[in-house]
Amino acid sequence: MKLMDLCSETLPGGLDLSEEILIGAKLCGEIPRLAAEHVGRRPLWLADPRTWDALGRADTLRVSGRPENGPGLHLLPDEPHANTEQIGLTCAAVEAGGFSGIIAVGAGTVNDIAKMAATLSGVPYMAFGTAASMNGYASGIAAILVDGLKTTIAARPPRAIILDSEILCQAPPALAAAGLGDLLSKPVSTADWWLGNRLEGSGFEALPGRIVDEAVAHATEHAAGLPAGDRDAHEALARALVLSGVSMVVAGSSSPASGGEHLLSHLWDMEALVCGRELRLHGAQVGVATCLCAALYQLLVELENPEFPKTPNWPRTSERIRIAHGELAEAILPQAEKKFSGFAARSALLRAEWPQMRAELAGLALPSAAEVRTVLQAAGAPASLDALGIESDEAFDALARARDIRDRYTVLDLAFELGFFPGGIRQVILTAGV
């Protein structure tokens, strides 16, 4: 199946997109053909113990051509992190074995490691997804931990993608629920992308949104079938997640699928690693964070007379960041300073045009927090802070600090620059109903 078969929109030429995408049942037998066509006849298989077991449980050894063990397999640690260490080890395995490419067996972390390692090693890779848990399969970026900072880095998408619904349906239900949470962020993240362009002229295109809108609506309609392992529901979700990744390639950035809600999730991840806590599922965090950001948009649209703050200075701001972020501060400061440099221009524009901007934001017709929660609940996904094990004070803290970690402008920045934050943070949590 070619990409054009999944997408009704005409895609621009010259983009680095996946060449073949298969979504359906009983597709493991296609692995040898796709490998020969897209990653060569001597690929390195990359997996973690759980994803490797998922492929094995499907009784696909004979038809998939996967190695039992030995030099053709690079097995990551259990619950690996997509960090520079694991990428370096994978690159070393590719070079040492003279492998022609990589076959990634897994979802988010495995895919990010494979994508980055393949890009750095100059070899192609293909993705065999074991769960419809995230929207990064087809994207041109990888989310990598660099010096403790969750960083988005440009990387080549897989040459081919296989999402076998028989395997997707066997994955723990929490993984598909996380995929839906990741997907539901799209309207809010797209609004953030629009907002950044409105205030900074950073660029915005309508096409990426159109590429995925229909697929998202279809996946949402079938959300209730995910906990029961309904094949149609998993295939609908997989298609929408793939197209969300494609939308990022078309946009040339992760902006259509990653806004303030992702910053909240990234911050929770970064702090969990610093404190030695187990990471929660990314999409599960994003779903609840989407409720928070949707509520924030609702409250800001209702804000008629902002109390604009005084223009801050960078020395005082940088000191706040050092105190607030501790050992992560030095990695965060360059991102924060880049965004800070545009504060005066943004503030002048907001003061002059906020009534018009309010009307424009209202016209985006974003989903309410209640609507997002309803879909999450139908899919059996976490729909509250309590379900994630996050205290309200932790959520308050994240809403106050998450804007610092990336130079991307989001609704979290807008709330501060309108003087709504920090005083209105509690109101956001209450309005979100989480």
C-alpha positions as CSV (number, residue, x, y, z in Angstrom):
1,M,0.0,0.0,0.0
2,K,1.4,3.4,-1.0
3,L,0.9,6.5,1.2
4,M,-1.6,7.9,-1.3
5,D,-3.9,5.0,-0.6
6,L,-4.1,6.2,3.1
7,C,-4.5,9.9,2.4
8,S,-7.1,11.7,0.3
9,E,-5.0,14.9,0.2
10,T,-2.5,15.5,-2.6
11,L,0.9,15.6,-1.0
12,P,3.7,17.9,-2.1
13,G,6.5,16.4,-4.2
14,G,10.1,16.1,-3.0
15,L,9.3,15.1,0.6
16,D,11.1,12.3,2.4
17,L,8.1,10.0,3.1
18,S,7.8,6.3,3.9
19,E,7.5,4.5,0.5
20,E,5.2,1.6,1.6
21,I,2.8,1.3,4.5
22,L,0.9,-1.8,5.4
23,I,-2.0,-1.8,7.9
24,G,-4.1,-4.9,8.3
25,A,-4.2,-8.5,9.5
26,K,-1.7,-11.3,8.8
27,L,1.1,-9.1,7.5
28,C,4.1,-10.7,9.1
29,G,4.8,-12.7,5.9
30,E,5.4,-9.4,4.2
31,I,8.5,-8.7,6.3
32,P,11.1,-10.5,4.0
33,R,9.8,-8.8,0.9
34,L,9.8,-5.4,2.4
35,A,13.2,-5.9,4.0
36,A,14.7,-7.0,0.7
37,E,13.2,-4.0,-1.1
38,H,13.8,-1.3,1.5
39,V,16.6,-2.2,3.9
40,G,18.7,-4.7,2.0
41,R,19.2,-8.4,2.5
42,R,21.4,-8.1,5.7
43,P,19.3,-6.1,8.2
44,L,19.9,-5.6,11.9
45,W,16.8,-6.4,13.9
46,L,16.3,-3.9,16.8
47,A,13.9,-4.7,19.6
48,D,13.5,-4.8,23.4
49,P,12.6,-8.1,25.2
50,R,8.9,-7.3,25.3
51,T,8.5,-6.3,21.6
52,W,10.7,-9.3,20.5
53,D,8.4,-11.5,22.5
54,A,5.3,-9.9,20.9
55,L,6.6,-10.8,17.4
56,G,7.4,-14.4,18.6
57,R,4.0,-14.9,20.2
58,A,2.5,-14.2,16.8
59,D,4.1,-17.5,15.6
60,T,5.9,-15.5,12.8
61,L,9.4,-16.9,13.0
62,R,9.0,-18.9,9.8
63,V,7.2,-16.2,7.8
64,S,9.0,-13.1,9.1
65,G,12.5,-14.3,8.6
66,R,13.6,-12.9,11.9
67,P,16.7,-14.4,13.5
68,E,16.4,-16.4,16.7
69,N,19.5,-14.8,18.1
70,G,23.1,-14.0,17.2
71,P,24.7,-11.1,15.4
72,G,21.5,-10.2,13.4
73,L,19.7,-9.1,16.5
74,H,20.5,-6.1,18.7
75,L,18.3,-6.5,21.8
76,L,17.8,-3.3,23.9
77,P,17.5,-3.4,27.7
78,D,14.0,-4.0,29.2
79,E,12.2,-0.6,29.2
80,P,14.9,1.2,27.3
81,H,15.3,5.0,27.0
82,A,15.8,6.8,23.7
83,N,19.0,8.4,24.7
84,T,22.4,9.1,23.2
85,E,23.9,6.0,24.8
86,Q,21.4,3.5,23.2
87,I,21.7,5.3,19.9
88,G,25.5,5.0,20.0
89,L,25.4,1.3,20.8
90,T,23.0,0.7,18.0
91,C,25.2,2.6,15.5
92,A,28.2,0.6,16.7
93,A,26.3,-2.7,16.1
94,V,25.4,-1.6,12.6
95,E,28.9,-0.7,11.8
96,A,30.5,-3.7,13.4
97,G,28.2,-6.1,11.5
98,G,28.2,-4.3,8.2
99,F,24.4,-4.4,8.2
100,S,22.5,-3.0,5.3
101,G,19.7,-1.4,7.3
102,I,17.6,-1.8,10.5
103,I,14.3,-3.4,11.2
104,A,12.7,-1.8,14.3
105,V,10.3,-4.1,16.2
106,G,8.4,-2.1,18.7
107,A,6.8,1.3,19.2
108,G,7.9,4.7,20.5
109,T,11.3,4.2,22.1
110,V,12.5,1.4,19.8
111,N,11.3,3.5,16.8
112,D,13.1,6.6,18.0
113,I,16.4,4.8,18.6
114,A,16.2,3.0,15.2
115,K,15.3,6.2,13.4
116,M,18.2,8.2,14.9
117,A,20.7,5.3,14.6
118,A,19.7,4.7,10.9
119,T,20.1,8.4,10.1
120,L,23.5,8.7,11.8
121,S,24.7,5.4,10.3
122,G,23.5,6.4,6.8
123,V,21.4,3.2,6.4
124,P,17.7,2.8,5.8
125,Y,15.3,1.3,8.3
126,M,11.8,-0.1,8.4
127,A,9.3,-0.2,11.3
128,F,7.3,-3.2,12.4
129,G,4.9,-1.7,15.0
130,T,3.8,-3.8,17.9
131,A,1.4,-1.3,19.4
132,A,-0.7,1.6,18.1
133,S,0.7,3.7,21.0
134,M,2.2,6.8,19.4
135,N,2.2,9.0,16.2
136,G,5.9,8.9,15.5
137,Y,6.1,5.9,13.1
138,A,6.0,7.9,9.9
139,S,7.4,11.2,11.2
140,G,10.7,12.8,10.3
141,I,11.7,13.5,13.9
142,A,12.9,11.5,16.9
143,A,12.4,12.4,20.6
144,I,15.8,11.9,22.2
145,L,17.1,12.5,25.7
146,V,20.2,14.7,25.4
147,D,21.8,15.7,28.7
148,G,18.5,15.0,30.5
149,L,16.5,17.3,28.1
150,K,13.8,15.7,25.9
151,T,14.9,17.0,22.5
152,T,13.2,16.7,19.1
153,I,15.8,15.9,16.4
154,A,15.3,15.7,12.6
155,A,15.7,12.1,11.3
156,R,14.7,10.1,8.3
157,P,11.4,8.3,8.4
158,P,11.3,4.5,7.9
159,R,11.3,3.4,4.3
160,A,8.4,1.0,5.1
161,I,6.0,0.5,7.9
162,I,4.0,-2.6,8.9
163,L,1.2,-2.5,11.5
164,D,-0.3,-5.9,11.8
165,S,-3.7,-5.6,13.6
166,E,-3.5,-9.1,15.0
167,I,-0.4,-8.0,16.9
168,L,-1.8,-4.6,17.7
169,C,-4.9,-6.1,19.3
170,Q,-2.8,-8.4,21.5
171,A,-0.8,-5.5,22.9
172,P,-1.8,-4.3,26.5
173,P,-4.9,-2.1,26.2
174,A,-3.1,0.7,27.9
175,L,-0.8,1.1,24.8
176,A,-3.6,1.7,22.4
177,A,-5.2,4.0,24.9
178,A,-2.0,6.0,25.0
179,G,-1.9,6.1,21.2
180,L,-5.4,7.7,21.3
181,G,-4.3,10.2,23.9
182,D,-1.4,11.2,21.7
183,L,-3.8,11.5,18.7
184,L,-6.3,13.7,20.6
185,S,-3.7,16.4,21.1
186,K,-3.7,17.3,17.5
187,P,-6.3,20.1,17.5
188,V,-4.7,21.8,20.5
189,S,-1.1,21.4,19.1
190,T,-2.3,22.7,15.8
191,A,-3.8,25.7,17.5
192,D,-0.4,26.3,19.2
193,W,1.2,26.2,15.8
194,W,-1.3,28.8,14.5
195,L,-0.7,30.9,17.6
196,G,3.1,30.9,17.1
197,N,2.7,32.0,13.6
198,R,0.2,34.7,14.6
199,L,2.5,36.2,17.2
200,E,6.0,35.4,15.7
201,G,5.4,34.8,12.0
202,S,7.0,31.4,12.4
203,G,4.9,29.8,9.6
204,F,1.7,27.8,9.4
205,E,0.1,25.6,6.8
206,A,-3.5,24.2,6.7
207,L,-2.5,21.1,4.7
208,P,-1.0,19.0,7.6
209,G,-4.2,19.4,9.5
210,R,-6.3,18.3,6.6
211,I,-4.1,15.2,6.1
212,V,-5.1,13.7,9.4
213,D,-8.5,15.3,10.3
214,E,-10.7,12.6,8.7
215,A,-8.5,9.8,10.1
216,V,-8.7,11.3,13.6
217,A,-12.5,11.6,13.5
218,H,-12.7,7.9,12.3
219,A,-10.4,6.7,15.1
220,T,-12.3,8.7,17.7
221,E,-15.6,7.2,16.5
222,H,-14.1,3.7,17.1
223,A,-12.4,4.5,20.4
224,A,-14.8,2.4,22.5
225,G,-13.7,-0.7,20.6
226,L,-10.0,-0.4,21.7
227,P,-10.3,-2.0,25.2
228,A,-12.0,-5.1,23.7
229,G,-9.3,-5.5,21.1
230,D,-11.6,-4.7,18.2
231,R,-9.6,-5.0,15.0
232,D,-11.3,-2.2,13.1
233,A,-10.7,0.2,16.0
234,H,-7.0,-0.7,16.1
235,E,-6.6,-0.3,12.4
236,A,-8.4,3.0,12.4
237,L,-6.2,4.3,15.2
238,A,-3.0,3.0,13.4
239,R,-4.0,4.8,10.2
240,A,-4.6,8.0,12.1
241,L,-1.3,7.8,13.9
242,V,0.6,7.1,10.7
243,L,-1.0,10.1,9.0
244,S,-0.2,12.3,12.0
245,G,3.4,11.4,11.5
246,V,3.1,12.2,7.8
247,S,1.6,15.6,8.7
248,M,4.8,16.4,10.6
249,V,6.9,15.6,7.5
250,V,4.7,17.9,5.4
251,A,5.0,20.6,8.0
252,G,8.8,20.2,8.3
253,S,8.5,20.0,12.1
254,S,6.5,18.3,14.9
255,S,4.3,21.4,15.3
256,P,1.0,19.9,14.0
257,A,1.2,17.2,16.6
258,S,3.2,18.6,19.5
259,G,2.3,21.7,21.5
260,G,1.9,22.7,25.1
261,E,0.4,19.4,26.0
262,H,3.6,17.6,24.9
263,L,5.8,20.0,26.9
264,L,3.9,19.0,30.0
265,S,4.5,15.3,29.2
266,H,8.1,15.9,28.4
267,L,8.7,17.7,31.7
268,W,7.1,14.9,33.7
269,D,9.3,12.5,31.9
270,M,12.5,14.5,32.5
271,E,11.8,14.9,36.2
272,A,10.9,11.2,36.6
273,L,14.3,10.3,35.2
274,V,16.0,12.8,37.5
275,C,14.2,11.4,40.5
276,G,14.6,7.7,39.4
277,R,10.8,7.2,39.0
278,E,9.3,4.9,36.5
279,L,8.1,6.6,33.3
280,R,4.4,6.8,32.6
281,L,3.2,6.1,29.0
282,H,3.8,9.2,26.9
283,G,0.4,9.2,25.3
284,A,-1.4,8.7,28.6
285,Q,0.2,11.8,29.9
286,V,-0.5,13.7,26.7
287,G,-4.2,12.8,26.8
288,V,-4.6,14.4,30.3
289,A,-2.4,17.3,29.4
290,T,-4.6,17.9,26.3
291,C,-7.5,18.3,28.7
292,L,-5.5,21.0,30.6
293,C,-4.5,22.9,27.5
294,A,-8.0,22.7,26.0
295,A,-9.3,24.2,29.3
296,L,-6.7,26.9,29.2
297,Y,-7.7,27.9,25.6
298,Q,-11.3,28.1,26.8
299,L,-10.4,30.4,29.7
300,L,-8.2,32.7,27.6
301,V,-10.8,33.1,24.9
302,E,-13.1,34.4,27.7
303,L,-10.5,36.8,28.9
304,E,-11.6,40.3,27.8
305,N,-9.3,42.6,29.7
306,P,-5.8,41.0,30.3
307,E,-3.6,42.4,33.0
308,F,-0.4,42.5,31.0
309,P,2.7,41.9,33.1
310,K,5.7,44.2,33.2
311,T,8.4,43.4,30.7
312,P,10.8,41.0,32.4
313,N,14.5,41.0,32.1
314,W,16.7,38.1,31.1
315,P,19.0,37.9,34.2
316,R,16.0,37.6,36.5
317,T,14.3,35.2,34.2
318,S,17.4,33.0,33.9
319,E,17.8,32.9,37.7
320,R,14.1,31.8,38.0
321,I,14.8,29.0,35.6
322,R,17.9,27.9,37.5
323,I,16.0,27.7,40.7
324,A,12.9,26.1,39.2
325,H,14.6,23.4,37.1
326,G,17.6,22.5,39.2
327,E,20.1,20.3,37.4
328,L,18.2,20.5,34.2
329,A,18.5,24.2,34.0
330,E,21.7,24.5,32.0
331,A,20.2,22.4,29.2
332,I,17.0,24.3,29.3
333,L,18.4,27.9,29.3
334,P,19.3,28.2,25.6
335,Q,15.8,27.2,24.6
336,A,14.2,29.6,27.1
337,E,16.5,32.5,26.1
338,K,15.7,32.1,22.4
339,K,12.0,32.4,23.1
340,F,12.5,35.2,25.6
341,S,14.1,37.4,23.0
342,G,10.8,37.8,21.2
343,F,8.8,38.8,24.4
344,A,8.7,42.6,23.7
345,A,7.5,42.2,20.2
346,R,4.8,39.6,21.2
347,S,3.7,41.8,24.1
348,A,3.2,44.8,21.8
349,L,1.2,42.8,19.4
350,L,-1.0,41.3,22.1
351,R,-1.7,44.7,23.6
352,A,-2.7,46.0,20.2
353,E,-4.7,43.1,18.9
354,W,-6.0,40.9,21.7
355,P,-9.7,41.5,21.0
356,Q,-9.2,40.4,17.4
357,M,-7.1,37.5,18.4
358,R,-9.7,36.3,20.9
359,A,-12.2,36.2,18.0
360,E,-9.8,34.3,15.9
361,L,-9.0,31.8,18.6
362,A,-12.7,31.2,19.2
363,G,-13.1,30.5,15.5
364,L,-10.7,27.6,15.7
365,A,-13.5,25.6,17.3
366,L,-11.2,23.6,19.6
367,P,-12.7,20.6,21.6
368,S,-13.6,21.3,25.2
369,A,-11.8,19.5,28.0
370,A,-15.0,17.6,28.7
371,E,-15.1,16.3,25.1
372,V,-11.5,15.1,25.3
373,R,-12.2,13.4,28.6
374,T,-15.2,11.6,27.2
375,V,-13.2,10.0,24.3
376,L,-10.4,9.1,26.7
377,Q,-12.8,7.4,29.0
378,A,-14.5,5.5,26.2
379,A,-11.1,4.1,25.2
380,G,-10.2,3.1,28.8
381,A,-7.5,5.7,28.9
382,P,-6.5,7.8,31.9
383,A,-8.7,10.9,32.0
384,S,-7.5,12.5,35.3
385,L,-4.4,13.5,37.1
386,D,-5.2,10.9,39.8
387,A,-5.3,8.1,37.2
388,L,-1.7,9.1,36.3
389,G,-0.6,9.3,39.9
390,I,0.0,13.0,39.6
391,E,-0.9,15.3,42.5
392,S,-2.6,18.6,41.8
393,D,0.4,20.5,43.1
394,E,2.6,18.6,40.6
395,A,0.2,19.6,37.8
396,F,0.3,23.2,39.0
397,D,4.1,23.1,39.0
398,A,4.2,21.7,35.5
399,L,1.8,24.3,34.1
400,A,4.0,27.0,35.6
401,R,7.3,25.6,34.2
402,A,6.8,23.5,31.1
403,R,7.0,26.5,28.8
404,D,10.7,26.9,29.6
405,I,11.9,23.6,28.1
406,R,11.4,24.4,24.4
407,D,11.7,27.5,22.3
408,R,8.3,26.6,20.6
409,Y,5.5,29.1,21.5
410,T,2.4,27.6,23.0
411,V,-0.7,28.4,24.9
412,L,1.3,28.1,28.1
413,D,3.4,31.1,27.0
414,L,0.3,33.0,26.0
415,A,-1.2,32.5,29.5
416,F,1.8,34.2,31.1
417,E,2.1,37.0,28.5
418,L,-1.6,37.9,29.1
419,G,-1.0,37.9,32.9
420,F,-3.4,35.0,33.4
421,F,-0.7,32.7,34.8
422,P,0.4,32.0,37.5
423,G,-2.8,33.2,39.2
424,G,-5.1,31.3,36.9
425,I,-3.4,27.9,37.1
426,R,-5.8,26.4,39.7
427,Q,-8.7,27.6,37.6
428,V,-7.3,25.6,34.6
429,I,-7.1,22.4,36.6
430,L,-10.7,22.9,37.9
431,T,-12.0,23.7,34.4
432,A,-10.3,20.7,32.9
433,G,-12.1,18.5,35.3
434,V,-9.0,16.3,35.8
